[in-house]
Amino acid sequence: MERTELNRQMAQLLFPHITKTPADYEVIYPPRNLPQGAKVTRIAPSPTGFMHFGNLYGALIDERLAHQSGGVFYLRIENTDAKREVEGAVDVILTSLNAFGLKFDEGATAGEDKGNYGPYRQRDRAEIYQTIAKDLVERGLAYPCFCTEEDLQQLHDRQEAEGANFGYYGKWAVHREITPDEAKALMDEGKPYVVRFRSPGVDGNRIKYKDLAKGEIEMPENCNDIVLLKSDGIPTYHFAHVVDDHFMRTTHVVRGEEWLSTFPYHLQMFDVIGWEKPAYVHTAHMLKFDEGSKRKLSKRKDPEARLTYYLQQGYPADCVIEYLMTVLNSNFEEWRRKNPEADLNEFPFKAEKMGIAGAVFDIDKLNDISKNLICKMSGEEVYEATAKWAKEYNPEFYALLTRDEAYSKAILSIGRGGKKPRKDFTVWSDVPDYMAFFFDETFTTDYPFPENMPKEDILRVLKEYPAQYYDANDDQQTWFEKVKKLTEAMGYAVDMKAYKADPTAFPGSVADISAVLRVAVTGRTASPDTFAVMSILGKETVLDRLEKAANAL
Ligand code: GLU
């Protein structure tokens, strides 16, 4: 019988239920109608419920490439492995990326898919993969393989004994020439099978490819008859990637460099099927310094590997993105120096400017960026962002924070707006502790008073200050004059220079007297300016706290 007829019979035997052809899908998913140069990108995570920091890194590249070019950024869910799927995982993906300002134009959503190139969940695309597989079988480019796990293990052992390369190829590919009759007999016996690609690769051949991030790369050509469809008719990553990115009309595939080793499969499949290849951007892993050497950011060991970590800590989304830009594009920092106020989205991101080596994750740098950004925000902005964070991650604090909005905003406005703004916050989760003493519920009374002061002196400050000096209507200068007056009255040094020149001449200084007041009203040795604190706490609370402190001595 003619080879073509045998192939046709085989295709019909394996896929009797498939009635469409690849040409039908070309019509269903036509080339996108986008302006010249517009890029179509996607992320394709597995719905495991875990989002790695690297997912954001990749997604940001995708998003920038698409949205800077007037293209499309979409979400595809790689759920071919049902065992790894976790309920609600799509929601986690969407909410965590949305929280960083990355928005999809199309793809899977928590509800229905959105867009004309779906379905966007791979398990719902079985018919499409099978249509392509059927066509490949018909063209003699794919065949069923009935090898069991044990058969493959034996094959591996024999290859090891002979010193041959491992894999299913050439003379080792035992089902390469299987006939439809033989296949049918095995199917009738209920034997499971996979569908394999008939690789045209030649051992020893090398291929070259220009990756947008890595530059020119050279790799051995693929000779393996890799699996396209598993025994349940669900595709492998390799086949699904090729089929999906073709029919979803992806122009740029951004993915981790762990896919470089199987990249020759993908290039070969595009060529053999006869489809145009997308451009590829293989991204380096995020590394971290650990005991002097670099290693991959580990999901198991490093809390900062988890994307939700940044949300729980309350990093402003902009900072994380800004930080990632410094890692992604070597010219970003120079651009930022020249455009300190510009919107991040104005930076012309280029895949070609990405580093080839692994990007070292530097949390100190992220923290610096965050501190510097937050210190430029107004009290109002800090309030809004903190409230948004607290509502989700610290509801108890949220209740205190929002109980009296004006009060909280006044607190958060202390020391802002000047030339040298206070840098109290790196993340929103720093705010609850900073504000704790402003609320009676979280005010602590361990009173770390200056140790060099005798108890009677401390008590004198706590009694005399409210009785003779404190006036809630005083301005800052008058307030301080009064503290100095009390200092003088107690024989403590008002002039710090004189005190430093001869500390033994005084029992202490104005700094000690101020410290007593600070500790009494805040419960701490370090706090924002005591005058500002007292003004916000208000007369009643100040008097009450001074009295409480005196009673506690
Ligand atoms: N599910 C794959 C991964 O998470 C997708 C790779 C790709 O983007 O093609 O690594």
Boltz pocket constraint, residues with backbone or C-beta under 6 A from the ligand:
constraints:
  - pocket:
      binder: B
      contacts: [[A, 42], [A, 43], [A, 44], [A, 45], [A, 46], [A, 78], [A, 241], [A, 253], [A, 254], [A, 255], [A, 256]]
      max_distance: 6.0
